Amino acid sequence: MKLPGERRRAARPLYGVQMWREVLHHLLGAPFGMAVFLFTVATLSVGAGLSITVIGLPVLVLGLRGARGIGALARQQARRCLGAQVEEPTPLAAARPGVTGWVLASLTDGLSWRSVLYCLLMLPWGILTFTLTAVFLVAGWPLLPWVVRYLAVAHRVLVEQLLGPGQLSERVRELEEDRGAVVDTAAADLRRIERDLHDGAQARLVALAMDLGLAKEKLLETELTAEQISAAKMVDAAHGEVKLALQELRDLARGIHPAVLTDRGLDAALSAVAARCTVPGGVKVNVDLTGPDGVTERPDSAVEGIAYFTVSELLTNTSKHSGANSAAVDAWRSADRLMLQVRDDGRGGATAPGGGFRPGGGLAGLAERVGAVDGVFLVESPEGGPTTVTIELPWHTRAARTA
């Protein structure tokens, strides 16, 4: 059974526009193949030969990056001229900043090496497609439509196998998108629960507390019998319990998702957390979310929530365990990343021996929460202090980037 796209290709006119596109593509195959072959061989041979020198690796990386760019051009040509259905792979990203990360990412990128293989194959393949197309265009034109079609099919397979995203990388991308969707959905559910508590149960408790307060005042305005005094005490006790329950409900709602974070953003939310911290010298908060274009933006709500709860838990640990006199929280934007740093002048020793996190401990849980969105969680806490925790989060979750 043929797919709809295959039926359309099978039913197309023999000498239609699509055939002439394929003819042009095949005729340009020889010069294109020669150019990319010479570029690839020159850069990779020079780079490999000079790899023991300073300029060797940059030249080699230039060849790999160039082959990747040639692959992008080849995918575009194959889609336009050959009707190929090849997805764009994920952009190449360095695992660490700086020149070293750039070089390592290029040298270990599978698509770059597959693109190199494609460039090397383009010379013999381009000569073959040029020769067959030219011969049948001049001397065997009745068979030309079938020849160029089968050459196009072979070239599509070559592009899809060598230049498309691999099955593993495609599966990883799908899993990252699914995880991002789960994170965003969980954040939205928490905001909905907080809103329901604020607008529903909390509002009812506020009304009940006001009614009990008015009833208590009414009772105190008149002379009371012994039974009425007993009833007034019960009303007063109920009023106190309602106020206590209301405070607990507010703390619960704040722990689920603080309203100030939704309404006013990360700056106000972190300032509110710092104000509740019991460190004697207080907590200094500095938030600058200005983007590269000079515009202040907010990260995705899921990222905001992770940043808020991570800083909140760290400040709670500082208050309870560090013995610090002062602390500081900094938040800023670096390209497409949200950076956070929490510092205190306490006694240190927050990490387990060897620098890791104690299994089941609070820091291990925070590291898992940050890692859920491909974030980075680093702790420097030598014995005697100070302690510095650095958090790096994506500005957008995977689901938001692909939406």
C-alpha positions as CSV (number, residue, x, y, z in Angstrom):
1,M,0.0,0.0,0.0
2,K,1.4,3.4,-1.1
3,L,1.5,6.4,1.1
4,P,-0.3,9.5,-0.1
5,G,3.0,11.3,-0.9
6,E,4.2,8.3,-2.9
7,R,0.9,8.1,-4.8
8,R,1.3,11.8,-5.7
9,R,4.8,11.2,-6.9
10,A,3.8,8.1,-8.9
11,A,0.9,10.0,-10.6
12,R,2.9,13.1,-11.5
13,P,3.4,14.0,-15.2
14,L,6.4,12.4,-16.9
15,Y,7.8,15.7,-18.1
16,G,6.4,18.0,-15.5
17,V,8.0,20.6,-13.3
18,Q,9.2,18.1,-10.7
19,M,11.2,16.1,-13.3
20,W,13.0,19.2,-14.5
21,R,13.8,20.1,-11.0
22,E,15.4,16.7,-10.5
23,V,17.3,17.1,-13.8
24,L,18.7,20.4,-12.7
25,H,19.6,19.0,-9.3
26,H,21.5,16.0,-10.9
27,L,23.3,18.2,-13.4
28,L,24.5,20.5,-10.6
29,G,25.7,17.4,-8.7
30,A,29.1,17.2,-10.3
31,P,30.3,20.8,-9.6
32,F,28.6,20.7,-6.1
33,G,30.2,17.3,-5.3
34,M,33.7,18.5,-6.5
35,A,33.5,21.7,-4.4
36,V,32.4,20.1,-1.2
37,F,34.8,17.2,-1.7
38,L,37.8,19.6,-2.1
39,F,36.7,21.7,0.9
40,T,36.3,18.7,3.2
41,V,39.5,16.9,2.2
42,A,41.5,20.2,2.4
43,T,40.3,21.2,5.8
44,L,40.3,17.8,7.5
45,S,43.7,16.8,6.1
46,V,45.3,20.1,7.1
47,G,43.6,20.0,10.5
48,A,44.6,16.4,11.2
49,G,48.1,17.0,9.9
50,L,48.6,20.1,12.1
51,S,46.7,18.7,15.1
52,I,49.8,18.8,17.2
53,T,50.1,22.5,16.7
54,V,47.9,25.4,17.9
55,I,46.1,25.9,14.5
56,G,45.4,22.2,13.8
57,L,42.3,21.7,15.9
58,P,40.6,25.0,14.9
59,V,41.1,24.0,11.2
60,L,39.7,20.6,11.9
61,V,36.7,22.0,13.7
62,L,36.2,24.5,10.8
63,G,36.0,21.5,8.4
64,L,33.5,19.7,10.6
65,R,31.4,22.9,11.1
66,G,31.6,23.5,7.4
67,A,30.5,20.0,6.6
68,R,27.5,20.4,8.9
69,G,26.6,23.6,7.1
70,I,26.9,21.9,3.7
71,G,24.6,19.2,5.1
72,A,22.0,21.9,6.0
73,L,22.2,23.2,2.4
74,A,21.9,19.7,1.0
75,R,18.8,19.0,3.1
76,Q,17.2,22.2,1.9
77,Q,18.0,21.4,-1.8
78,A,16.7,17.8,-1.3
79,R,13.4,19.1,0.1
80,R,12.9,21.7,-2.7
81,C,14.1,19.7,-5.7
82,L,13.7,16.0,-4.7
83,G,10.7,16.1,-2.4
84,A,12.7,14.7,0.5
85,Q,11.0,14.4,3.9
86,V,14.0,15.0,6.2
87,E,13.7,16.7,9.6
88,E,16.1,19.3,10.8
89,P,18.5,18.0,13.5
90,T,18.9,19.8,16.8
91,P,21.5,22.6,16.7
92,L,25.0,21.8,17.9
93,A,25.4,23.0,21.5
94,A,28.5,23.0,23.6
95,A,28.3,21.1,26.9
96,R,30.6,23.7,28.5
97,P,31.3,27.4,27.7
98,G,34.4,28.7,26.0
99,V,36.7,27.5,23.2
100,T,37.2,24.1,24.8
101,G,33.5,23.3,24.8
102,W,33.2,24.5,21.3
103,V,36.0,22.2,20.1
104,L,34.8,19.2,22.0
105,A,31.2,19.6,20.8
106,S,32.4,19.7,17.2
107,L,34.7,16.8,17.5
108,T,32.1,14.5,19.1
109,D,29.1,15.5,17.0
110,G,27.9,12.5,15.1
111,L,26.0,14.6,12.5
112,S,29.2,16.5,11.6
113,W,31.1,13.3,10.9
114,R,28.1,11.9,8.9
115,S,28.1,15.2,6.9
116,V,31.8,14.7,6.2
117,L,31.0,11.2,4.8
118,Y,28.2,12.8,2.7
119,C,30.6,15.4,1.3
120,L,33.2,12.7,0.4
121,L,30.5,10.6,-1.4
122,M,29.2,13.6,-3.3
123,L,32.1,13.6,-5.8
124,P,31.6,10.1,-7.2
125,W,27.8,10.3,-6.8
126,G,27.7,13.8,-8.4
127,I,29.8,12.6,-11.4
128,L,27.5,9.6,-11.8
129,T,24.2,11.5,-11.6
130,F,25.6,14.2,-13.9
131,T,26.8,11.7,-16.5
132,L,23.6,9.6,-16.5
133,T,21.3,12.6,-16.6
134,A,23.3,14.2,-19.4
135,V,23.4,11.0,-21.5
136,F,19.7,10.3,-21.2
137,L,18.9,14.0,-21.7
138,V,20.7,14.0,-25.1
139,A,20.4,10.4,-26.4
140,G,17.8,8.6,-24.3
141,W,15.1,11.2,-23.5
142,P,12.2,8.8,-23.6
143,L,13.7,7.0,-20.5
144,L,14.8,10.3,-18.9
145,P,11.8,10.6,-16.4
146,W,12.4,7.2,-14.9
147,V,16.2,7.6,-14.7
148,V,16.1,10.9,-12.9
149,R,13.3,9.7,-10.6
150,Y,15.3,6.7,-9.4
151,L,18.4,8.8,-9.0
152,A,16.3,11.2,-7.0
153,V,15.0,8.3,-4.8
154,A,18.6,7.2,-4.2
155,H,19.7,10.7,-3.3
156,R,16.8,11.1,-0.9
157,V,17.8,8.0,0.9
158,L,21.3,9.2,1.1
159,V,20.3,12.5,2.5
160,E,17.8,11.1,5.0
161,Q,20.3,8.5,6.3
162,L,23.4,10.7,6.5
163,L,22.0,14.2,7.1
164,G,18.8,13.6,9.1
165,P,18.6,13.3,12.8
166,G,19.5,9.8,14.0
167,Q,16.9,7.5,15.6
168,L,18.6,7.9,19.0
169,S,18.8,11.7,18.9
170,E,15.3,11.9,17.6
171,R,14.1,9.7,20.5
172,V,16.0,11.8,22.9
173,R,14.4,15.0,21.5
174,E,11.0,13.4,21.8
175,L,11.6,12.4,25.4
176,E,12.9,15.9,26.2
177,E,9.8,17.5,24.7
178,D,7.6,15.0,26.7
179,R,9.5,15.8,29.9
180,G,9.2,19.6,29.3
181,A,5.4,19.1,28.7
182,V,5.1,17.2,32.0
183,V,7.1,20.0,33.9
184,D,4.9,22.7,32.4
185,T,1.7,20.8,33.1
186,A,2.8,20.2,36.7
187,A,3.5,23.9,37.1
188,A,0.1,24.8,35.7
189,D,-1.6,22.4,38.1
190,L,0.2,23.9,41.0
191,R,-0.9,27.4,40.0
192,R,-4.5,26.2,39.6
193,I,-4.4,24.5,43.1
194,E,-3.0,27.7,44.7
195,R,-5.6,29.8,42.9
196,D,-8.4,27.5,44.1
197,L,-7.2,27.6,47.7
198,H,-6.8,31.4,47.5
199,D,-10.2,32.1,46.0
200,G,-12.1,29.2,47.6
201,A,-11.2,27.8,51.0
202,Q,-9.0,30.8,52.1
203,A,-11.8,33.3,51.2
204,R,-14.3,31.2,53.2
205,L,-12.0,31.1,56.2
206,V,-11.5,34.8,56.1
207,A,-15.3,35.4,56.1
208,L,-15.7,32.9,59.0
209,A,-12.9,34.6,61.0
210,M,-14.6,38.0,60.5
211,D,-18.0,36.6,61.6
212,L,-16.5,35.0,64.7
213,G,-14.7,38.3,65.5
214,L,-17.9,40.3,65.2
215,A,-19.8,37.7,67.3
216,K,-17.1,38.0,70.0
217,E,-17.3,41.8,70.1
218,K,-21.1,41.6,70.3
219,L,-20.8,39.3,73.3
220,L,-18.3,41.5,75.0
221,E,-20.5,44.6,74.7
222,T,-23.2,43.2,77.0
223,E,-23.3,41.9,80.5
224,L,-22.9,38.1,80.4
225,T,-24.2,35.3,82.5
226,A,-22.0,32.5,83.4
227,E,-23.2,30.4,80.5
228,Q,-22.8,33.3,78.1
229,I,-19.2,33.9,79.4
230,S,-18.5,30.2,78.7
231,A,-20.0,30.6,75.2
232,A,-17.9,33.8,74.6
233,K,-14.8,31.8,75.5
234,M,-15.7,29.1,73.1
235,V,-16.3,31.8,70.3
236,D,-12.9,33.3,71.2
237,A,-11.2,29.9,71.0
238,A,-12.9,29.2,67.7
239,H,-11.8,32.6,66.4
240,G,-8.2,31.8,67.3
241,E,-8.4,28.4,65.7
242,V,-9.8,29.8,62.5
243,K,-7.0,32.4,62.3
244,L,-4.4,29.7,62.9
245,A,-6.0,27.5,60.2
246,L,-6.0,30.5,57.9
247,Q,-2.3,31.1,58.4
248,E,-1.5,27.5,57.9
249,L,-3.6,27.5,54.7
250,R,-1.7,30.6,53.5
251,D,1.6,28.9,54.2
252,L,0.4,25.8,52.3
253,A,-0.7,27.9,49.3
254,R,2.7,29.7,49.4
255,G,4.4,26.3,49.5
256,I,2.4,25.0,46.5
257,H,2.9,28.1,44.3
258,P,3.1,31.6,45.8
259,A,0.7,34.1,44.3
260,V,3.4,36.8,44.3
261,L,5.4,34.8,41.9
262,T,2.5,34.6,39.4
263,D,1.5,38.2,39.8
264,R,4.8,40.0,40.2
265,G,7.5,37.7,39.0
266,L,10.7,36.3,40.4
267,D,12.2,39.6,41.8
268,A,9.3,40.2,44.2
269,A,8.9,36.5,45.0
270,L,12.6,36.1,46.0
271,S,12.5,39.4,48.0
272,A,9.5,38.0,49.9
273,V,11.4,34.8,50.7
274,A,14.5,36.8,51.8
275,A,12.3,38.9,54.1
276,R,11.1,35.7,55.9
277,C,14.6,34.3,56.3
278,T,15.8,34.5,59.9
279,V,19.5,35.1,59.2
280,P,20.5,37.8,61.7
281,G,22.2,40.1,59.2
282,G,19.4,39.7,56.6
283,V,19.5,38.5,53.0
284,K,20.5,40.8,50.2
285,V,18.6,40.2,46.9
286,N,19.8,41.4,43.5
287,V,17.7,40.4,40.5
288,D,18.4,41.5,36.9
289,L,16.5,39.7,34.2
290,T,17.4,42.1,31.4
291,G,17.9,40.2,28.1
292,P,20.5,40.8,25.4
293,D,18.2,43.3,23.7
294,G,17.8,45.4,26.8
295,V,14.3,44.2,27.5
296,T,13.4,42.6,30.8
297,E,11.5,39.4,30.3
298,R,10.2,36.6,32.5
299,P,11.3,33.0,32.1
300,D,8.8,30.2,31.6
301,S,6.5,29.7,34.6
302,A,7.9,26.2,35.2
303,V,11.4,27.6,35.3
304,E,10.3,30.4,37.6
305,G,8.7,27.9,40.0
306,I,11.9,25.8,40.1
307,A,14.0,28.8,40.7
308,Y,11.8,30.1,43.5
309,F,11.5,26.8,45.4
310,T,15.2,26.1,45.1
311,V,16.2,29.5,46.5
312,S,13.5,29.2,49.2
313,E,14.8,25.8,50.3
314,L,18.4,27.0,50.3
315,L,17.5,30.0,52.5
316,T,15.6,27.7,54.8
317,N,18.6,25.5,55.2
318,T,20.8,28.6,55.7
319,S,18.5,29.7,58.6
320,K,18.4,26.3,60.2
321,H,21.8,24.7,59.8
322,S,24.5,27.2,58.6
323,G,24.9,29.5,61.5
324,A,25.4,32.3,59.1
325,N,25.2,36.0,59.9
326,S,24.3,37.1,56.4
327,A,23.3,35.8,53.0
328,A,22.8,37.0,49.5
329,V,20.8,35.9,46.5
330,D,21.7,37.0,42.9
331,A,19.6,36.2,39.8
332,W,20.5,37.3,36.3
333,R,20.0,36.3,32.7
334,S,22.9,35.0,30.6
335,A,21.8,34.5,26.9
336,D,19.1,31.9,27.1
337,R,19.9,30.8,30.7
338,L,18.7,31.9,34.1
339,M,21.5,32.1,36.6
340,L,21.0,32.0,40.3
341,Q,23.6,32.2,43.1
342,V,22.9,31.8,46.9
343,R,25.8,32.7,49.3
344,D,26.1,32.7,53.0
345,D,29.0,33.2,55.5
346,G,28.1,30.2,57.7
347,R,30.1,27.2,58.8
348,G,30.0,25.3,55.5
349,G,30.2,21.6,55.2
350,A,26.9,21.3,53.2
351,T,28.1,18.6,51.0
352,A,28.9,15.0,51.9
353,P,32.5,13.8,52.1
354,G,34.0,13.7,48.6
355,G,31.9,16.7,47.4
356,G,28.7,14.8,46.6
357,F,25.2,15.1,48.0
358,R,23.9,12.9,50.8
359,P,21.4,10.4,49.4
360,G,17.9,11.5,50.3
361,G,19.1,14.9,51.6
362,G,17.7,18.3,50.7
363,L,20.5,19.2,48.3
364,A,20.1,15.9,46.4
365,G,16.4,16.7,46.0
366,L,17.2,20.2,44.8
367,A,19.7,18.8,42.3
368,E,17.1,16.4,41.0
369,R,14.5,19.2,40.6
370,V,17.0,21.4,38.7
371,G,18.1,18.5,36.6
372,A,14.5,17.9,35.5
373,V,14.8,20.8,33.1
374,D,18.5,20.1,32.1
375,G,19.7,22.6,34.7
376,V,23.0,22.7,36.6
377,F,23.3,22.6,40.4
378,L,26.7,23.3,41.9
379,V,27.6,23.6,45.6
380,E,30.9,24.9,47.1
381,S,30.8,24.5,50.8
382,P,34.2,23.8,52.4
383,E,34.4,23.2,56.1
384,G,34.4,26.5,57.9
385,G,32.5,28.2,55.1
386,P,31.5,30.1,53.2
387,T,28.8,28.3,51.1
388,T,28.0,29.2,47.5
389,V,25.3,27.5,45.5
390,T,25.1,28.2,41.8
391,I,22.0,27.2,39.8
392,E,21.8,27.4,36.0
393,L,18.4,26.9,34.4
394,P,17.1,27.2,30.8
395,W,15.1,30.3,30.1
396,H,12.6,28.2,28.3
397,T,11.6,24.6,28.8
398,R,11.9,22.2,25.8
399,A,8.1,22.1,25.4
400,A,8.0,25.9,25.2
401,R,10.8,26.1,22.7
402,T,9.2,23.7,20.3
403,A,5.7,25.0,20.7
